[in-house]
Amino acid sequence: MKTLIISPTYNEIKNAPFLVEKIFDINPEFHLLIVDDNSPDGTAEAIKKLMKKYKNLFLEIRNKKDGLGKAYIHGFKWGLERSYDCIVQMDADMSHHPKEIPTMIKLLKNNDLVIGSRYVNGVSVVNWPIKRLILSYGANLYSRIITGMRIKDATGGFKLWKTEVLNSIDFKQVKSSGYSFQIEMNYRTWIKKYKIVEHPIIFIDRTVGFSKMNKSIMLEAVWMVWRLRIWRILGILK
Protein backbone atom coordinates (compact mmCIF):
# COMPACT_ATOMS: atom_id res chain seq x y z
CA MET A 1 0.00 0.00 0.00
CA LYS A 2 1.21 3.50 -0.87
CA THR A 3 1.09 4.98 2.62
CA LEU A 4 0.98 8.58 3.84
CA ILE A 5 1.39 9.37 7.55
CA ILE A 6 0.00 12.72 8.70
CA SER A 7 1.05 14.36 11.96
CA PRO A 8 -0.15 17.86 12.94
CA THR A 9 2.24 19.95 15.00
CA TYR A 10 2.20 23.07 17.12
CA ASN A 11 5.28 23.76 19.24
CA GLU A 12 6.63 20.22 18.89
CA ILE A 13 10.26 21.01 18.12
CA LYS A 14 11.46 18.56 20.78
CA ASN A 15 9.21 15.71 19.58
CA ALA A 16 8.63 16.00 15.83
CA PRO A 17 12.24 15.36 14.69
CA PHE A 18 12.33 12.23 16.87
CA LEU A 19 9.05 11.04 15.30
CA VAL A 20 10.49 11.57 11.80
CA GLU A 21 13.57 9.49 12.61
CA LYS A 22 11.49 6.66 14.12
CA ILE A 23 9.08 6.45 11.18
CA PHE A 24 11.80 6.25 8.54
CA ASP A 25 13.77 3.74 10.63
CA ILE A 26 10.72 1.47 10.44
CA ASN A 27 10.14 1.91 6.72
CA PRO A 28 11.97 4.44 4.53
CA GLU A 29 9.29 3.98 1.87
CA PHE A 30 6.60 5.54 4.04
CA HIS A 31 5.64 9.12 3.21
CA LEU A 32 5.28 11.53 6.13
CA LEU A 33 3.46 14.85 6.02
CA ILE A 34 3.91 17.29 8.91
CA VAL A 35 1.10 19.86 9.07
CA ASP A 36 2.44 22.68 11.20
CA ASP A 37 0.27 25.51 12.52
CA ASN A 38 3.01 28.15 12.21
CA SER A 39 4.69 27.08 15.46
CA PRO A 40 6.64 29.92 17.06
CA ASP A 41 9.18 27.47 18.52
CA GLY A 42 10.77 26.62 15.16
CA THR A 43 9.16 23.22 14.53
CA ALA A 44 8.77 23.90 10.81
CA GLU A 45 12.41 24.98 10.45
CA ALA A 46 13.56 21.74 12.08
CA ILE A 47 11.44 19.71 9.66
CA LYS A 48 12.81 21.65 6.68
CA LYS A 49 16.32 20.61 7.68
CA LEU A 50 15.27 16.96 7.90
CA MET A 51 13.66 17.17 4.45
CA LYS A 52 17.18 17.38 3.02
CA LYS A 53 17.87 13.94 4.50
CA TYR A 54 14.52 12.24 3.86
CA LYS A 55 13.04 12.43 0.34
CA ASN A 56 9.65 11.20 1.57
CA LEU A 57 9.23 13.89 4.23
CA PHE A 58 6.85 16.75 3.40
CA LEU A 59 5.76 19.91 5.21
CA GLU A 60 2.63 22.02 5.00
CA ILE A 61 2.56 25.24 7.06
CA ARG A 62 -0.80 26.77 7.91
CA ASN A 63 -1.16 30.43 8.82
CA LYS A 64 -2.18 29.91 12.44
CA LYS A 65 -3.26 27.46 15.13
CA ASP A 66 -6.76 26.56 13.98
CA GLY A 67 -7.73 23.24 15.53
CA LEU A 68 -6.68 19.62 15.26
CA GLY A 69 -9.56 18.66 12.98
CA LYS A 70 -8.80 21.34 10.42
CA ALA A 71 -5.14 20.39 10.41
CA TYR A 72 -6.03 16.78 9.68
CA ILE A 73 -8.50 17.74 6.95
CA HIS A 74 -5.77 19.85 5.36
CA GLY A 75 -3.56 16.75 5.40
CA PHE A 76 -6.32 14.44 4.15
CA LYS A 77 -6.96 16.68 1.14
CA TRP A 78 -3.23 16.82 0.41
CA GLY A 79 -3.03 13.03 0.50
CA LEU A 80 -6.16 12.41 -1.56
CA GLU A 81 -4.85 14.71 -4.29
CA ARG A 82 -1.77 12.47 -4.51
CA SER A 83 -3.57 9.11 -4.74
CA TYR A 84 -2.33 7.30 -1.64
CA ASP A 85 -3.92 3.93 -0.79
CA CYS A 86 -3.69 4.37 2.97
CA ILE A 87 -3.60 7.47 5.16
CA VAL A 88 -2.37 7.29 8.74
CA GLN A 89 -3.08 9.91 11.39
CA MET A 90 -0.98 10.06 14.53
CA ASP A 91 0.23 12.49 17.19
CA ALA A 92 3.70 14.01 16.94
CA ASP A 93 4.55 13.57 20.64
CA MET A 94 5.36 9.81 20.40
CA SER A 95 2.31 8.80 22.44
CA HIS A 96 1.45 6.75 19.34
CA HIS A 97 4.40 4.50 18.55
CA PRO A 98 5.19 4.12 14.84
CA LYS A 99 6.14 0.45 15.35
CA GLU A 100 2.40 -0.38 15.30
CA ILE A 101 1.90 0.94 11.75
CA PRO A 102 2.99 -2.18 9.80
CA THR A 103 0.61 -4.40 11.80
CA MET A 104 -2.23 -1.91 11.38
CA ILE A 105 -1.61 -1.77 7.62
CA LYS A 106 -2.07 -5.56 7.47
CA LEU A 107 -5.40 -5.18 9.30
CA LEU A 108 -6.47 -2.55 6.78
CA LYS A 109 -6.50 -5.17 4.00
CA ASN A 110 -9.75 -6.61 5.42
CA ASN A 111 -11.07 -3.44 7.05
CA ASP A 112 -11.71 0.17 6.06
CA LEU A 113 -10.62 1.96 9.24
CA VAL A 114 -8.17 0.67 11.85
CA ILE A 115 -8.15 2.46 15.21
CA GLY A 116 -5.18 2.19 17.54
CA SER A 117 -7.17 1.56 20.69
CA ARG A 118 -6.24 2.23 24.30
CA TYR A 119 -9.32 0.47 25.64
CA VAL A 120 -10.16 -2.51 23.43
CA ASN A 121 -8.25 -4.86 25.78
CA GLY A 122 -8.88 -3.21 29.12
CA VAL A 123 -6.85 -0.04 29.76
CA SER A 124 -3.44 0.43 28.10
CA VAL A 125 -2.32 3.92 29.14
CA VAL A 126 1.00 4.90 30.72
CA ASN A 127 1.88 8.12 32.61
CA TRP A 128 -1.64 9.54 32.88
CA PRO A 129 -2.94 10.78 36.24
CA ILE A 130 -6.02 8.88 37.38
CA LYS A 131 -8.25 11.94 36.87
CA ARG A 132 -7.27 12.18 33.19
CA LEU A 133 -7.75 8.44 32.70
CA ILE A 134 -11.23 8.47 34.25
CA LEU A 135 -12.17 11.47 32.10
CA SER A 136 -11.00 9.78 28.90
CA TYR A 137 -12.53 6.39 29.67
CA GLY A 138 -15.78 8.04 30.73
CA ALA A 139 -15.89 10.14 27.55
CA ASN A 140 -15.64 7.00 25.44
CA LEU A 141 -18.37 5.27 27.42
CA TYR A 142 -20.53 8.39 27.01
CA SER A 143 -19.85 8.38 23.27
CA ARG A 144 -20.89 4.73 22.90
CA ILE A 145 -24.15 5.27 24.80
CA ILE A 146 -25.21 8.41 22.91
CA THR A 147 -24.09 7.51 19.38
CA GLY A 148 -24.61 3.76 19.44
CA MET A 149 -21.14 3.09 17.99
CA ARG A 150 -19.53 -0.04 19.39
CA ILE A 151 -16.08 1.54 19.45
CA LYS A 152 -14.16 1.32 22.74
CA ASP A 153 -11.77 4.18 21.89
CA ALA A 154 -13.73 6.66 19.78
CA THR A 155 -11.54 9.58 20.90
CA GLY A 156 -8.23 7.95 19.95
CA GLY A 157 -6.12 9.78 17.39
CA PHE A 158 -4.00 6.91 16.00
CA LYS A 159 -5.88 5.69 12.92
CA LEU A 160 -5.37 4.16 9.49
CA TRP A 161 -7.83 4.91 6.70
CA LYS A 162 -8.43 3.43 3.31
CA THR A 163 -8.59 6.49 1.11
CA GLU A 164 -11.94 5.42 -0.34
CA VAL A 165 -13.46 6.11 3.10
CA LEU A 166 -12.03 9.63 3.26
CA ASN A 167 -13.13 10.23 -0.33
CA SER A 168 -16.70 9.40 0.71
CA ILE A 169 -16.79 12.06 3.45
CA ASP A 170 -17.69 15.65 2.61
CA PHE A 171 -15.13 17.55 4.66
CA LYS A 172 -17.18 20.74 4.35
CA GLN A 173 -19.79 19.06 6.55
CA VAL A 174 -17.34 18.12 9.33
CA LYS A 175 -17.98 20.52 12.21
CA SER A 176 -15.52 19.48 14.92
CA SER A 177 -12.18 21.15 15.36
CA GLY A 178 -10.89 19.70 18.64
CA TYR A 179 -10.69 16.14 19.90
CA SER A 180 -14.36 15.54 19.07
CA PHE A 181 -13.09 15.46 15.47
CA GLN A 182 -12.07 11.86 16.15
CA ILE A 183 -15.58 10.93 17.27
CA GLU A 184 -17.23 12.72 14.36
CA MET A 185 -15.00 11.11 11.73
CA ASN A 186 -15.60 7.67 13.26
CA TYR A 187 -19.33 8.28 13.30
CA ARG A 188 -19.46 9.42 9.69
CA THR A 189 -17.55 6.27 8.75
CA TRP A 190 -19.75 4.01 10.88
CA ILE A 191 -23.08 5.23 9.49
CA LYS A 192 -21.77 4.55 5.97
CA LYS A 193 -21.32 0.93 7.13
CA TYR A 194 -17.59 0.78 6.51
CA LYS A 195 -15.76 -1.92 8.42
CA ILE A 196 -14.01 -0.60 11.54
CA VAL A 197 -11.62 -2.60 13.72
CA GLU A 198 -9.71 -1.66 16.87
CA HIS A 199 -6.08 -2.71 17.30
CA PRO A 200 -4.71 -2.68 20.86
CA ILE A 201 -1.88 -0.22 21.49
CA ILE A 202 -0.03 1.02 24.54
CA PHE A 203 -0.53 4.77 24.82
CA ILE A 204 2.38 6.51 26.54
CA ASP A 205 1.65 10.12 27.46
CA ARG A 206 4.07 12.76 26.23
CA THR A 207 7.17 13.31 28.34
CA VAL A 208 8.17 16.54 26.54
CA GLY A 209 6.00 19.60 25.87
CA PHE A 210 2.44 20.30 26.93
CA SER A 211 -0.94 18.75 26.19
CA LYS A 212 -3.28 20.79 23.96
CA MET A 213 -6.36 19.64 25.93
CA ASN A 214 -8.48 22.38 27.52
CA LYS A 215 -12.00 22.96 28.82
CA SER A 216 -13.44 24.25 25.53
CA ILE A 217 -12.19 21.16 23.69
CA MET A 218 -13.87 18.92 26.27
CA LEU A 219 -17.16 20.83 26.06
CA GLU A 220 -17.14 20.58 22.28
CA ALA A 221 -16.90 16.79 22.58
CA VAL A 222 -19.76 16.66 25.13
CA TRP A 223 -22.15 18.45 22.77
CA MET A 224 -20.91 16.95 19.51
CA VAL A 225 -22.10 13.41 20.26
CA TRP A 226 -25.66 14.74 20.72
CA ARG A 227 -25.42 16.76 17.53
CA LEU A 228 -24.33 13.69 15.58
CA ARG A 229 -27.24 11.67 16.91
CA ILE A 230 -29.78 14.44 16.23
CA TRP A 231 -28.40 15.13 12.75
CA ARG A 232 -28.81 11.49 11.87
CA ILE A 233 -32.37 11.34 13.20
CA LEU A 234 -33.23 14.44 11.15
CA GLY A 235 -31.60 12.96 8.07
CA ILE A 236 -28.99 15.74 7.94
CA LEU A 237 -26.16 13.28 8.36
CA LYS A 238 -26.10 10.11 6.27
C-alpha positions as CSV (number, residue, x, y, z in Angstrom):
1,M,0.0,0.0,0.0
2,K,1.2,3.5,-0.9
3,T,1.1,5.0,2.6
4,L,1.0,8.6,3.8
5,I,1.4,9.4,7.5
6,I,0.0,12.7,8.7
7,S,1.0,14.4,12.0
8,P,-0.2,17.9,12.9
9,T,2.2,20.0,15.0
10,Y,2.2,23.1,17.1
11,N,5.3,23.8,19.2
12,E,6.6,20.2,18.9
13,I,10.3,21.0,18.1
14,K,11.5,18.6,20.8
15,N,9.2,15.7,19.6
16,A,8.6,16.0,15.8
17,P,12.2,15.4,14.7
18,F,12.3,12.2,16.9
19,L,9.1,11.0,15.3
20,V,10.5,11.6,11.8
21,E,13.6,9.5,12.6
22,K,11.5,6.7,14.1
23,I,9.1,6.5,11.2
24,F,11.8,6.2,8.5
25,D,13.8,3.7,10.6
26,I,10.7,1.5,10.4
27,N,10.1,1.9,6.7
28,P,12.0,4.4,4.5
29,E,9.3,4.0,1.9
30,F,6.6,5.5,4.0
31,H,5.6,9.1,3.2
32,L,5.3,11.5,6.1
33,L,3.5,14.9,6.0
34,I,3.9,17.3,8.9
35,V,1.1,19.9,9.1
36,D,2.4,22.7,11.2
37,D,0.3,25.5,12.5
38,N,3.0,28.1,12.2
39,S,4.7,27.1,15.5
40,P,6.6,29.9,17.1
41,D,9.2,27.5,18.5
42,G,10.8,26.6,15.2
43,T,9.2,23.2,14.5
44,A,8.8,23.9,10.8
45,E,12.4,25.0,10.4
46,A,13.6,21.7,12.1
47,I,11.4,19.7,9.7
48,K,12.8,21.6,6.7
49,K,16.3,20.6,7.7
50,L,15.3,17.0,7.9
51,M,13.7,17.2,4.5
52,K,17.2,17.4,3.0
53,K,17.9,13.9,4.5
54,Y,14.5,12.2,3.9
55,K,13.0,12.4,0.3
56,N,9.6,11.2,1.6
57,L,9.2,13.9,4.2
58,F,6.9,16.7,3.4
59,L,5.8,19.9,5.2
60,E,2.6,22.0,5.0
61,I,2.6,25.2,7.1
62,R,-0.8,26.8,7.9
63,N,-1.2,30.4,8.8
64,K,-2.2,29.9,12.4
65,K,-3.3,27.5,15.1
66,D,-6.8,26.6,14.0
67,G,-7.7,23.2,15.5
68,L,-6.7,19.6,15.3
69,G,-9.6,18.7,13.0
70,K,-8.8,21.3,10.4
71,A,-5.1,20.4,10.4
72,Y,-6.0,16.8,9.7
73,I,-8.5,17.7,7.0
74,H,-5.8,19.8,5.4
75,G,-3.6,16.8,5.4
76,F,-6.3,14.4,4.2
77,K,-7.0,16.7,1.1
78,W,-3.2,16.8,0.4
79,G,-3.0,13.0,0.5
80,L,-6.2,12.4,-1.6
81,E,-4.8,14.7,-4.3
82,R,-1.8,12.5,-4.5
83,S,-3.6,9.1,-4.7
84,Y,-2.3,7.3,-1.6
85,D,-3.9,3.9,-0.8
86,C,-3.7,4.4,3.0
87,I,-3.6,7.5,5.2
88,V,-2.4,7.3,8.7
89,Q,-3.1,9.9,11.4
90,M,-1.0,10.1,14.5
91,D,0.2,12.5,17.2
92,A,3.7,14.0,16.9
93,D,4.5,13.6,20.6
94,M,5.4,9.8,20.4
95,S,2.3,8.8,22.4
96,H,1.5,6.7,19.3
97,H,4.4,4.5,18.6
98,P,5.2,4.1,14.8
99,K,6.1,0.5,15.3
100,E,2.4,-0.4,15.3
101,I,1.9,0.9,11.8
102,P,3.0,-2.2,9.8
103,T,0.6,-4.4,11.8
104,M,-2.2,-1.9,11.4
105,I,-1.6,-1.8,7.6
106,K,-2.1,-5.6,7.5
107,L,-5.4,-5.2,9.3
108,L,-6.5,-2.5,6.8
109,K,-6.5,-5.2,4.0
110,N,-9.7,-6.6,5.4
111,N,-11.1,-3.4,7.0
112,D,-11.7,0.2,6.1
113,L,-10.6,2.0,9.2
114,V,-8.2,0.7,11.8
115,I,-8.2,2.5,15.2
116,G,-5.2,2.2,17.5
117,S,-7.2,1.6,20.7
118,R,-6.2,2.2,24.3
119,Y,-9.3,0.5,25.6
120,V,-10.2,-2.5,23.4
121,N,-8.3,-4.9,25.8
122,G,-8.9,-3.2,29.1
123,V,-6.9,0.0,29.8
124,S,-3.4,0.4,28.1
125,V,-2.3,3.9,29.1
126,V,1.0,4.9,30.7
127,N,1.9,8.1,32.6
128,W,-1.6,9.5,32.9
129,P,-2.9,10.8,36.2
130,I,-6.0,8.9,37.4
131,K,-8.2,11.9,36.9
132,R,-7.3,12.2,33.2
133,L,-7.7,8.4,32.7
134,I,-11.2,8.5,34.2
135,L,-12.2,11.5,32.1
136,S,-11.0,9.8,28.9
137,Y,-12.5,6.4,29.7
138,G,-15.8,8.0,30.7
139,A,-15.9,10.1,27.6
140,N,-15.6,7.0,25.4
141,L,-18.4,5.3,27.4
142,Y,-20.5,8.4,27.0
143,S,-19.9,8.4,23.3
144,R,-20.9,4.7,22.9
145,I,-24.1,5.3,24.8
146,I,-25.2,8.4,22.9
147,T,-24.1,7.5,19.4
148,G,-24.6,3.8,19.4
149,M,-21.1,3.1,18.0
150,R,-19.5,0.0,19.4
151,I,-16.1,1.5,19.5
152,K,-14.2,1.3,22.7
153,D,-11.8,4.2,21.9
154,A,-13.7,6.7,19.8
155,T,-11.5,9.6,20.9
156,G,-8.2,8.0,20.0
157,G,-6.1,9.8,17.4
158,F,-4.0,6.9,16.0
159,K,-5.9,5.7,12.9
160,L,-5.4,4.2,9.5
161,W,-7.8,4.9,6.7
162,K,-8.4,3.4,3.3
163,T,-8.6,6.5,1.1
164,E,-11.9,5.4,-0.3
165,V,-13.5,6.1,3.1
166,L,-12.0,9.6,3.3
167,N,-13.1,10.2,-0.3
168,S,-16.7,9.4,0.7
169,I,-16.8,12.1,3.5
170,D,-17.7,15.7,2.6
171,F,-15.1,17.6,4.7
172,K,-17.2,20.7,4.3
173,Q,-19.8,19.1,6.6
174,V,-17.3,18.1,9.3
175,K,-18.0,20.5,12.2
176,S,-15.5,19.5,14.9
177,S,-12.2,21.2,15.4
178,G,-10.9,19.7,18.6
179,Y,-10.7,16.1,19.9
180,S,-14.4,15.5,19.1
181,F,-13.1,15.5,15.5
182,Q,-12.1,11.9,16.2
183,I,-15.6,10.9,17.3
184,E,-17.2,12.7,14.4
185,M,-15.0,11.1,11.7
186,N,-15.6,7.7,13.3
187,Y,-19.3,8.3,13.3
188,R,-19.5,9.4,9.7
189,T,-17.5,6.3,8.8
190,W,-19.8,4.0,10.9
191,I,-23.1,5.2,9.5
192,K,-21.8,4.6,6.0
193,K,-21.3,0.9,7.1
194,Y,-17.6,0.8,6.5
195,K,-15.8,-1.9,8.4
196,I,-14.0,-0.6,11.5
197,V,-11.6,-2.6,13.7
198,E,-9.7,-1.7,16.9
199,H,-6.1,-2.7,17.3
200,P,-4.7,-2.7,20.9
201,I,-1.9,-0.2,21.5
202,I,0.0,1.0,24.5
203,F,-0.5,4.8,24.8
204,I,2.4,6.5,26.5
205,D,1.7,10.1,27.5
206,R,4.1,12.8,26.2
207,T,7.2,13.3,28.3
208,V,8.2,16.5,26.5
209,G,6.0,19.6,25.9
210,F,2.4,20.3,26.9
211,S,-0.9,18.7,26.2
212,K,-3.3,20.8,24.0
213,M,-6.4,19.6,25.9
214,N,-8.5,22.4,27.5
215,K,-12.0,23.0,28.8
216,S,-13.4,24.3,25.5
217,I,-12.2,21.2,23.7
218,M,-13.9,18.9,26.3
219,L,-17.2,20.8,26.1
220,E,-17.1,20.6,22.3
221,A,-16.9,16.8,22.6
222,V,-19.8,16.7,25.1
223,W,-22.2,18.4,22.8
224,M,-20.9,17.0,19.5
225,V,-22.1,13.4,20.3
226,W,-25.7,14.7,20.7
227,R,-25.4,16.8,17.5
228,L,-24.3,13.7,15.6
229,R,-27.2,11.7,16.9
230,I,-29.8,14.4,16.2
231,W,-28.4,15.1,12.7
232,R,-28.8,11.5,11.9
233,I,-32.4,11.3,13.2
234,L,-33.2,14.4,11.2
235,G,-31.6,13.0,8.1
236,I,-29.0,15.7,7.9
237,L,-26.2,13.3,8.4
238,K,-26.1,10.1,6.3
